Structures are given as C-alpha cells and as structure tokens.
C-alpha cells in the first residue's frame, strides 16, 4: 500500500510539473508589479529611469563604490531562454556586506536563507524597469529577530541608496 501511495504522489507531482512547464512555454509571461499581497509580504519596489542593462550596471557600480561585496548577477531571462521558455528581461543581483549581514545570522541561522542580499531588476509588460528587494524589517519579522532593529534599518537604507543609483534624475 505504501509503494502504491508513493507512486500515486509521484505521478501527481510529475503531472503538475509537466502542466506548469507546458503553460509556461505556451505564453510569454511579462513580469508584473507585485500584487497587494506581495507588497504586504515585504517587497520594496522602485522604478528605474534606465533600461535593464544600464540599471544593472549602475547598481553594480554603486555596490562597488560602497565597498560592498558583489557575488553574482544571474540573468534569469537567459536561463529561461536556455530552457526554451520566454521571459521578459530579468536579472538577479546577489551582494552583501559581511560585517552587517552576518549579524543577522548570529541572531538566527535561518536568516542565512535571506542573506546575501538579492535585488531583482526586471522589465514589466509596460516596458518600465523595476528594481525590487525584500524589506529587511519583513525579513527580521520572518525570522523572529528581536535584537537587530538598528542593523535591519541600516540594511534598508543601504538597499534604498543602491537602488537610487538608477532612479535619481
């Protein structure tokens, strides 16, 4: 009975993955603004004054100027293309400042799920380029941090400052 149950669960999971992949390939999804629930889930978003590539360049330059460690730029649209899935331009930047970020991990090891910092740059259906990241106060609540308020505030200020490199006139 256990083997039959396992096979049934595997078959259902496989059909769901297959249906999702088919639906994803059948359409050209445009990334959209976070819905009200997503915004309440701690997403901060601003609009860039530039295209995706210029925005990514400006953000990377500001990260370097601030002496923050840059880990990677993951071109999600390129990954989608390699899987024959259409996706609007989307690049995930991964960076962090260990003296600040590691303080969150010393509060709770689960904070490692959210550090280093990730900032998403994507082109929406209307052609606008968005810069989005997770509100650090939300991350603090998510991980029940009660002793890192000043550091969470600082992380939010730094992220906003980095984003302003592509939003300021």
C-alpha positions, 0 to 999 in steps of 0.5 A: 500500500505504501509503494502504491501511495508513493507512486500515486504522489509521484505521478501527481507531482510529475503531472503538475510539473509537466502542466506548469512547464507546458503553460509556461512555454505556451505564453510569454509571461511579462513580469508584473508589479507585485500584487497587494499581497506581495507588497504586504509580504515585504517587497520594496519596489522602485522604478528605474529611469534606465533600461535593464542593462544600464540599471544593472550596471549602475547598481553594480557600480554603486555596490562597488563604490560602497565597498560592498561585496558583489557575488553574482548577477544571474540573468534569469531571462537567459536561463529561461531562454536556455530552457526554451521558455520566454521571459521578459528581461530579468536579472538577479543581483546577489551582494552583501556586506559581511560585517552587517549581514552576518549579524543577522545570522548570529541572531538566527541561522535561518536568516542565512536563507535571506542573506546575501542580499538579492535585488531583482531588476526586471522589465514589466509588460509596460516596458518600465524597469523595476528594481525590487528587494525584500524589506529587511524589517519583513525579513527580521519579522520572518525570522523572529529577530528581536535584537537587530532593529538598528542593523535591519534599518541600516540594511534598508537604507543601504538597499534604498541608496543602491537602488537610487543609483538608477532612479535619481534624475 
